[in-house]
């Protein structure tokens, strides 16, 4: 399938890759028809999805079955009057119905809005009114249903509430399964989409203010060919697990587009409640998962387990993104498994833009090198291109055209779009530096940079140093105003269980000295605070702004 869009998939060198890697964009590309239905036509019995949950249930879906289910679901949506350009929010956790629903929405040209089940009624009101949402498709979760119902009097654009569940359907709701079951045979609309039409909308979970609405067009899935083929290193026999709820953009990176274009099988582990490392390791072992992608936080929990108790021999490749990877986590995982974690960088507004490619030797903590589809630069505060070793904001130039996967802008907010995307330049707001080998290293968000005694210090480099102390499970570094130095560094730390009864000045001093010994002394945290948990957004990002504001 990938050969339809990429004429050259094997390269003699990285230079050859940069020079010759191109993705061809068909006219009026539609992932549902051009990928899913095409697999169903050419290889109908090929396994597309392997699903299991924490209750021991299991189900496989072939591409032929995905086509049939998505056709029926598309017809059901059409019967409600949902069509091209309509906004539909999907709050479906890791339910199988997510995949048939999002493919169905693509088939009728509607706009899919993946969302988390952790939303409150206030969150739902904001999203529904901001985007003009017409329908909500939700999983059978009593708390979620309650929040949606509470939101309804304040959401006039919402016409339909559709429930995916096995229990009694509440008043005012439509039974998803009954609707799909009774749907008429699907008839493809005469005009589904152009490449420039809106296909997908994400609400970003910003650490300050209301979430922004990131809009992607119908070519967005093609940008994830790079993600799946040249970062996850997938092939047609891969069984790939990305640890992400379908409400997050990361799920589209690892649970749908690129994976099915390559022909890999998507593995889904559907669990309720908190992440349990032992369960994840058991699932990988039982189902013989070959490719695994998770944020560094997950790896931090995994390496605290005895990995020797599990048969992880099926694992071929491991990757990470979402936040910078602490080198200590990389080294520990490598020692226990023999697998080097390959890092990448991207945003909700993009696909993977800086990648540790399969043919590269990873440098622990480095994001890798630029995706050749993106024209990347590092800009210093005075507008220069940064030299090697010099920090600068990551920007992408679009004078030669918008690269695949770059968003079209913030929906209904031209002013906000212009603040970050103007003069053919997209400003990411993320700071990095490049070493002499061309590898890029994450420093932090521009608004998280700490200026102390004339030094510009990124929180991540200090967090990485703090994280190497065995007492530390999580850490957030922030700047605190200081009359002499401008700012001083503060470490807000969550301790491991074995150290929680030792949260005192002596342990704080020990951690400070530890940091002095492994990084430049001026970077050590002069203030250490122990807490039970760090404030985070619903997507798990640390709210450094909230920590800074805390008195």
C-alpha angles and dihedrals in degrees: 000000000000090000088069089068106023116048094188118041100157120066133189094216143351088265089055089050094051092047100044109024108115135155118213115218116213119217112267092002115197119184093208096056101027097046114014097038091039091056088048089054099044101032108011096169095051110122111246103172136024111192131184135158141205090267093064097255118142137187135171125205125199122208089254089056092047089052093050094047094045091048091053092045092048090053090049091052090048090053087061092052095256112147148131113357096004116137117235123178118211116205099173108132105209095325117144088238090071092072096047090046099050092045088048092052090051089052092058096038095247123145116253119212112191111204140176124254088229092080118122125215089264090054091050093048091052094048096044094050096039094053100027093240115201101187139019120209109192140174121246098268116142094211092047093048090051092052092047092050091049089052096052100085089058099043108072096169094061108097101165137040110192121190127206103203149113097227131079112304112240121237113278093026131107121225106241096201095046090048092051092044093053096041119126120243109290118257115195112234115250092237113026105164150320122230090257096053119110112261107162136024126193127192104216116221098228119190090231132036129356119328117270122234110238112197124202128187131224093274091063095096091059089061088064093064084086090049096053103032103034104028106028087034092219130174135182093277095049122120103203128196121190112183103226139112112242089245092075130075089237089071090062088052094054111013106051134000112043094031094058094042088057091044098243123145115247114226117208125192107191113198136161125222127010126355111265112199095204092055093050092050091048091051093050089051096045098047096037095235109197102192128037131187125180139147117267090257090067092049089050089059094043096054090056088065127080097258090185089075091068132066102236094160092117091064111106102166140015129194139177141197140145095087134013116287117241109232091226090061091049093052095046094048091047092051092051100042109018089234122122113218110232113214131208138178131220143130139230084260093057144025121246105318103169114039142176097225122213094252092053129091104238120233108214108249095014120117092214129234134318123289101245090227088068125067100220132190137168113227123200120218089264092054100257126133104256120246122230108291093019122114121239142158115268109244134171124214118219103180089114091049140293109295119233112275098021110128123249092230142280108313114250092354113095092162094057091044091053091052091065105018116047139119090026090298127113114203112207097193089228123119124215142154132221125226126216091268092057096254117141124225125200117235106171146272115312091243092049096057115121120218110200126167091337095312123118106217126188116216094226096063090054093043089053090054093047091047092062090069109096093227094062124088099164135005139184121195120205138164122251121200114256127182095219105034100028090234136010127204122258125192118205106195139192109204130218115255093255091058103041093098089053097060096134142116091275093059091044090055091047091054091047092053090046091057092047090055097052103037139023108307094232088065097062117116110254089192122049122187125182117211137172093235141355121246108253141175118249088265092056101256114144113250098224089168090062091049091050091051093050111106 
